[in-house]
Every structure is written in structure tokens, then in C-alpha cells.
């Protein structure tokens, strides 16, 4: 992500959209203050152009809102080069279990999910609604759909039945597009099959873990919202739910204050005042106690989650690191794996420091479990799903 407020754009000389043989998909991956885009020939999987509109709605940013950001991207790509627009939508709830073509009824149902992912769904939905008038077909791809295979034992909470029946209180899971992509890629890489046991760690600003068998999810760390699970850049992850009651009933906080604090002021930021993992690691290396504690808590939560998933899976064939931190921080990978050696997870220090292949196997020669670094590509994954939906 660029901090200077200037747009990044890359254009390759690819194929123009035609009525035969091509399906150029313009993929929008909307974050809370960013919009990543890529125009992809979904048949050849060639990236025709790509870019990032950054710091949306912020002083000095590239766009005042996400609709303007989307139109900037369209101007860069050229609408005549686009057959269909594919959108990453974080939360699909129980309403959307597969890629879905946009219609007025779909948009009406999509609005009801805003409260389940308040940092992401409203922004992405605003882009979808803002582009209805341009006439280009749009397809929604949901992060939650990969977790449609979870059993009730995995997705239900131990709360009153009517909470589930009337208010849809359950685990949905997130980062599903990324977990599905890297898990399937890992299975192919290790020569696996429909019984391959994979744990994927998507470690970025948001962080989540997923346990899969044969490319089908069986458990995941994020819950009804993306707040549950691992420690993240600004999100708390797991905590005693009574803390929320304590802060509202006894500390004078409004519910909105607690929500904002847990989503935007917690995690690494809450523990040490910095949310960028690179900065936190540098402070740790310099002996900063707050940064050291933040990393210790961050890593411990990952280790606890991986251990519990190995128990659920009955073993493990591959552990996969992906996303910004997972792919680029050899230090975090080393800290996580050092405490998992009794499970057969062991790294080659040289491979961990120098991995550049995709996928990269960073396992020690005698490791019983393969440890991989896999480059996630949500835009390509979305383009594939949109292509499959259209054919």
C-alpha cells in the first residue's frame, strides 16, 4: 500500500475484449481505504492491466470515496476492454454461497449484510451500486462462500437457538477466496489428493487461519465477523465476550466506541502503538518491550490455532503461509514454526530466508510436514470464479 497518496497502475499489452474467445474480467478488490483492481483475460489468465487506488477518503488520498475510485480504475483500464466486472465481497452470510450475478434483488439482500462486515461490505456494495448504470454485467464473489462446507459443529456457537434462527449468529469465516486459492495451489504442488490436510495462514493486515481437507474447508478462525480469531494489525481477535459488557456497563463506553476500538485500535496497534509488522519487528529487534510483547502475543495465538487444527485434522500434510506478512516475514514464519517442531514442522533456515519461488518449500529435509510460502492472488481467483459462473 502506498503512503504518498499516488495511484499505482500497470498496463500490459493484452488482448482486447471481443465477442468470441475472450472474457476480460475487471476485478475490484475493495478494502476499507483502498481499491485494488486488475483486468484479467480469464481464458489465458493474462493480466492486461492492474493498479491500486489508495487512501480513499483520506487527506491527500487518490479518491474521495470508493465509487470515484472505481471510476478512476475504469478510466485507466477502458470500459471497452471489459466483458464483466467481478467484485470481492467479504460477507455473503447464508444468503450467497456461490458467485452471484448482480440484480436489483441481489443488491437488496446484499444491503442486509452490512452490519456483519462494517469495514468492508458497505464500501464494496457502494461500488457495485454505483456501477449499475454503466451497463456492464457484474458478478459478486464472496469470501465466505469457501466456508459453505463447514459442519454445524464448526460454524455454530453455543448460544440460544433463537440467536441463530432469528439473528443468523454463526461463524461465517473470511479471506475464503485467498484460502481456497493457496490451498488448492499447495495440494497441486505437493502432489496431494482429496485427503490432503492443509492449514493455511493468511497473515496480512487482517489475519486468519483455515483447516482444509482436499481443498474443502473444515474450520476457520474468523467468525460471524472478521474480528474473531488471530491477532491482527488493528483488530483484537479472540477475547472474553464479557469484556464488551464490562466496557459498556462499567467503563462508560458506547457500543459504537467498543466496536471501533476492537476493530481499529486493538491488535498490534493497541499493544505497542504500531500496526505495521515491519516497524514492530524492527522495534522488537532493538529490544523494545512493548513490541516484543506484541509479537509474542501475535505468534502465540497463531501457534494455538495451528495446534488445535492439527488435532481436528488428525495430522497435517502442509502448512501454508500467505499474504503480506506470511509471504514476506521470514522472522514471523520462523517464530511460528519453532514452537511446532513436535508436530513434524521444521524449517530450513536458508530456504526460509531466501525463498523466492511460488510456491516455495521452506521445509527442512527431515520435516514430516511440508511448510510452504504461497503467493496469494485473489484477483486471479475471482476472475476464475467469474469465468466459471459465466460458462
C-alpha positions in Angstrom: 0.0 0.0 0.0 1.4 3.4 -0.9 1.5 6.1 1.7 2.1 9.0 -0.6 -1.4 9.1 -2.0 -0.3 8.5 -5.6 -2.1 5.9 -7.7 -0.2 2.9 -9.0 -1.1 1.5 -12.4 0.4 -1.1 -14.6 -0.8 -1.8 -18.2 0.4 -4.7 -20.2 -0.3 -5.1 -23.9 -3.0 -7.7 -23.7 -5.9 -8.8 -25.8 -8.9 -6.5 -26.3 -12.3 -7.9 -25.3 -14.2 -9.4 -28.2 -17.4 -11.4 -28.6 -15.6 -14.6 -29.1 -12.7 -16.4 -27.4 -12.1 -13.9 -24.7 -13.6 -13.0 -21.3 -11.8 -9.9 -19.9 -12.8 -9.6 -16.2 -12.2 -6.3 -14.4 -11.8 -7.4 -10.8 -12.4 -5.0 -7.9 -10.9 -5.9 -4.5 -12.2 -3.2 -2.2 -10.6 -2.5 1.2 -11.7 -0.1 3.8 -9.5 2.7 2.3 -8.2 1.0 -0.8 -9.3 -0.4 -4.1 -7.1 -2.9 -5.9 -8.1 -3.7 -9.5 -6.9 -5.9 -12.2 -8.2 -6.5 -15.8 -7.6 -10.2 -16.5 -8.2 -12.3 -19.6 -9.9 -15.1 -17.8 -9.2 -17.6 -20.6 -5.5 -17.1 -20.8 -5.2 -15.7 -17.2 -3.1 -12.9 -18.6 -3.1 -9.7 -16.6 -3.9 -6.9 -19.0 -3.6 -4.1 -16.5 -3.7 -3.6 -12.8 -3.4 -0.9 -10.2 -4.2 0.4 -6.8 -6.3 3.5 -5.7 -5.0 4.3 -2.2 -6.0 6.2 0.9 -9.6 6.6 -0.2 -11.5 9.3 1.7 -8.3 10.4 3.5 -6.4 13.7 3.2 -4.1 13.6 0.2 -5.7 10.3 -1.0 -6.4 9.3 -4.5 -10.3 9.5 -4.3 -12.9 11.0 -2.1 -14.9 7.7 -2.0 -14.9 4.2 -3.4 -17.2 5.0 -6.3 -14.9 7.7 -7.5 -12.0 5.2 -7.0 -13.8 2.6 -9.2 -14.4 5.1 -11.9 -10.7 6.1 -11.8 -9.9 2.4 -12.3 -12.3 2.1 -15.2 -10.9 5.1 -16.9 -7.4 3.6 -16.6 -8.5 0.2 -18.0 -11.0 1.3 -20.6 -14.6 0.0 -20.4 -14.4 -1.3 -23.9 -11.8 -3.8 -22.6 -14.1 -5.3 -20.1 -16.7 -8.0 -20.5 -17.8 -8.4 -16.9 -16.9 -6.8 -13.6 -16.1 -9.2 -10.7 -16.3 -7.9 -7.1 -14.8 -9.3 -4.0 -17.4 -9.1 -1.3 -16.3 -10.0 2.2 -19.6 -11.2 3.8 -22.2 -13.3 2.0 -23.9 -14.7 5.1 -26.2 -17.6 4.5 -27.7 -15.7 1.5 -24.9 -16.1 -1.0 -23.0 -19.4 -1.1 -21.5 -19.1 -4.7 -20.7 -16.4 -7.2 -23.8 -14.4 -7.9 -24.8 -12.1 -10.8 -25.9 -8.7 -9.7 -29.7 -8.0 -10.0 -31.9 -5.5 -8.0 -33.0 -8.3 -5.7 -29.4 -9.3 -5.1 -28.5 -5.8 -4.2 -31.5 -5.6 -1.8 -30.3 -8.7 0.0 -26.7 -7.6 0.0 -27.6 -4.5 2.0 -28.9 -6.6 4.9 -25.3 -7.9 5.4 -23.6 -4.5 6.0 -23.6 -4.9 9.8 -21.8 -8.2 9.7 -18.8 -6.7 8.0 -19.0 -3.0 8.6 -15.4 -2.2 7.5 -15.8 -3.8 4.1 -19.3 -4.7 2.8 -20.7 -1.1 2.7 -17.7 0.2 0.7 -17.8 -2.7 -1.7 -21.6 -2.5 -2.1 -21.4 1.2 -2.8 -19.1 0.4 -5.8 -21.5 -2.3 -7.1 -24.5 0.0 -6.8 -22.6 3.0 -8.3 -21.7 1.0 -11.5 -25.1 -0.5 -12.2 -25.8 2.3 -14.6 -22.9 1.7 -16.9 -24.5 -1.5 -18.3 -21.6 -3.9 -17.8 -22.6 -7.2 -16.1 -21.4 -7.6 -12.6 -20.7 -10.7 -10.6 -20.2 -10.9 -6.8 -17.6 -13.3 -5.3 -17.9 -13.8 -1.6 -15.1 -14.5 0.8 -17.5 -16.5 2.9 -18.5 -19.0 0.2 -15.4 -21.2 0.7 -16.7 -22.0 4.2 -20.1 -23.3 3.0 -18.6 -26.8 3.6 -18.2 -26.2 7.4 -20.2 -28.6 9.5 -22.7 -27.2 12.2 -20.1 -28.3 14.8 -17.7 -25.9 13.2 -20.0 -22.9 12.5 -22.4 -22.9 15.3 -21.8 -21.0 18.6 -23.1 -22.3 22.0 -25.7 -19.5 22.2 -29.5 -19.7 22.5 -31.1 -21.3 19.4 -33.2 -18.3 18.5 -30.0 -16.2 18.2 -29.1 -18.5 15.3 -32.5 -18.9 13.9 -33.7 -15.2 14.1 -30.4 -13.3 14.0 -28.1 -15.5 12.0 -25.5 -15.7 14.8 -22.9 -18.2 13.5 -19.4 -18.5 12.1 -19.0 -17.4 8.5 -15.3 -17.2 8.0 -13.4 -14.7 5.8 -10.4 -14.5 3.4 -12.0 -17.5 1.8 -11.0 -16.6 -1.7 -7.4 -16.5 -0.6 -7.5 -19.6 1.5 -9.2 -21.6 -1.4 -6.6 -20.3 -3.9 -3.5 -21.1 -1.9 -4.8 -24.4 -0.5 -5.6 -25.7 -4.0 -2.2 -24.5 -5.2 -0.5 -26.2 -2.3 -2.2 -29.5 -2.9 -1.1 -29.5 -6.6 2.4 -28.6 -5.5 2.8 -31.4 -3.0 1.1 -33.9 -5.4 -1.8 -34.2 -2.9 -5.3 -35.6 -3.3 -8.8 -35.2 -1.8 -7.5 -36.3 1.6 -4.6 -33.8 1.8 -4.7 -32.0 5.2 -3.7 -28.3 4.8 -3.6 -25.4 7.2 -3.4 -22.1 5.5 -2.3 -18.9 7.3 -3.4 -15.7 5.7 -1.3 -13.1 7.6 -1.8 -9.6 6.4 -3.4 -6.5 8.0 -6.2 -8.9 8.7 -5.2 -12.4 9.7 -6.9 -15.8 9.6 -6.2 -19.5 9.7 -8.2 -22.2 7.9 -8.0 -26.0 8.1 -8.9 -27.8 4.9 -9.1 -31.4 3.7 -8.7 -32.0 0.0 -9.4 -28.3 -0.8 -12.6 -28.1 1.3 -12.7 -26.0 4.5 -13.4 -27.8 7.8 -12.6 -25.0 10.2 -11.5 -21.4 10.2 -10.6 -18.7 12.8 -12.7 -15.7 11.8 -16.3 -15.9 12.9 -19.5 -14.0 12.5 -17.4 -11.0 11.6 -13.7 -10.6 10.7 -13.0 -9.6 14.3 -12.7 -13.1 15.8 -9.5 -15.3 15.8 -5.9 -14.3 15.3 -4.3 -11.0 16.5 -4.3 -8.6 13.6 -2.9 -5.1 12.7 -5.7 -3.2 14.4 -8.2 -6.0 15.4 -8.1 -7.8 18.7 -9.0 -11.3 17.6 -10.3 -13.6 20.3 -11.3 -12.2 23.7 -13.7 -12.8 26.5 -17.1 -11.5 25.4 -17.7 -10.2 28.9 -15.0 -7.6 28.2 -17.5 -5.9 25.9 -20.1 -5.9 28.6 -17.6 -4.6 31.1 -16.6 -1.7 28.9 -20.2 -0.7 28.1 -21.8 -1.3 31.6 -18.9 -0.1 33.9 -16.4 1.9 31.8 -18.9 4.2 30.2 -18.3 3.2 26.6 -21.0 3.3 24.0 -21.3 0.1 21.9 -20.0 2.0 18.9 -16.9 3.0 20.8 -16.2 -0.6 21.8 -16.7 -1.7 18.2 -14.4 1.0 16.9 -11.7 0.2 19.5 -11.8 -3.5 18.8 -11.6 -3.1 15.1 -9.4 -0.1 14.6 -7.4 0.5 17.8 -6.5 -3.0 19.0 -4.2 -5.8 17.8 -0.6 -4.8 17.2 -1.6 -1.1 17.3 -3.3 -1.5 20.7 -0.4 -3.4 22.1 2.5 -1.3 21.0 1.2 1.7 19.1 2.3 0.5 15.6 0.2 -1.6 13.2 2.8 -2.2 10.5 4.5 -5.5 11.1 7.8 -4.3 9.7 8.0 -1.5 12.1 7.0 -3.7 15.1 9.7 -6.3 14.2 12.4 -3.6 13.9 11.4 -2.3 17.4 11.5 -5.8 18.7 14.9 -6.4 17.3 16.0 -3.2 19.1 14.8 -4.5 22.4 11.5 -2.6 22.7 9.5 -4.4 25.4 6.0 -3.3 24.0 6.9 -4.5 20.5 8.3 -7.7 21.9 5.1 -8.5 23.8 3.0 -7.6 20.8 4.9 -10.2 18.6 4.8 -12.8 21.4 1.0 -12.5 21.6 0.6 -12.4 17.8 2.7 -15.6 17.4 1.3 -17.4 20.4 -2.3 -17.0 19.0 -1.2 -18.5 15.7 0.5 -21.4 17.4 -2.5 -22.2 19.5 -4.7 -22.1 16.4 -2.5 -24.3 14.3 -2.2 -26.9 17.2 -5.9 -27.1 17.6 -6.4 -27.5 13.8 -3.9 -30.4 13.7 -6.0 -32.1 16.3 -9.1 -31.6 14.3 -7.5 -32.8 11.1 -5.8 -35.8 12.7 -2.5 -34.7 11.3 -1.1 -32.4 8.7 0.4 -32.6 5.3 1.3 -28.9 4.6 1.4 -25.6 6.5 0.9 -22.7 4.1 1.9 -19.1 4.8 0.4 -16.4 2.5 -0.5 -12.6 2.3 1.8 -9.7 3.2 3.2 -10.9 6.5 3.0 -14.6 5.7 4.9 -14.2 2.4 7.4 -11.6 3.3 8.4 -12.1 7.0 10.8 -14.9 7.5 11.1 -13.9 11.1 7.4 -14.5 11.8 7.5 -17.8 9.9 10.4 -18.9 12.0 8.9 -17.9 15.3 5.7 -19.7 14.5 7.3 -22.9 13.3 9.9 -23.1 16.1 7.2 -24.0 18.5 5.6 -26.5 16.2 8.5 -28.9 15.7 6.9 -31.6 17.8 4.2 -31.8 15.1 6.9 -32.5 12.4 7.1 -28.9 11.3 10.7 -27.8 10.7 12.2 -25.1 8.6 15.3 -24.9 6.6 16.8 -21.6 7.8 18.4 -21.0 4.4 15.2 -21.6 2.5 13.2 -19.6 4.9 15.5 -16.6 4.4 15.8 -16.7 0.7 12.5 -18.2 -0.6 11.6 -16.7 -4.0 9.8 -19.4 -5.8 6.0 -19.7 -5.9 5.2 -21.9 -4.2 8.4 -22.1 -2.1 9.0 -25.2 0.0 10.9 -23.9 3.1 10.8 -27.2 5.0 13.9 -28.8 6.5 15.0 -32.0 4.6 13.8 -34.2 7.5 10.5 -32.4 8.2 7.4 -34.7 8.2 5.2 -31.7 7.3 5.8 -29.5 4.2 5.9 -25.8 5.0 5.2 -23.7 2.0 5.1 -20.0 1.2 2.4 -19.4 -1.5 1.7 -16.2 -3.2 -2.0 -15.5 -2.9 -3.7 -13.9 -5.9 -7.3 -13.0 -5.0 -7.8 -11.1 -8.3 -7.0 -14.2 -10.4 -9.1 -16.4 -8.1 -12.0 -14.0 -8.6 -11.6 -13.9 -12.3 -11.6 -17.7 -12.4 -14.8 -17.9 -10.4 -16.5 -15.3 -12.6 -15.4 -17.2 -15.7 -16.8 -20.5 -14.2 -20.0 -18.8 -13.3 -20.5 -17.5 -16.9 -19.7 -20.8 -18.6 
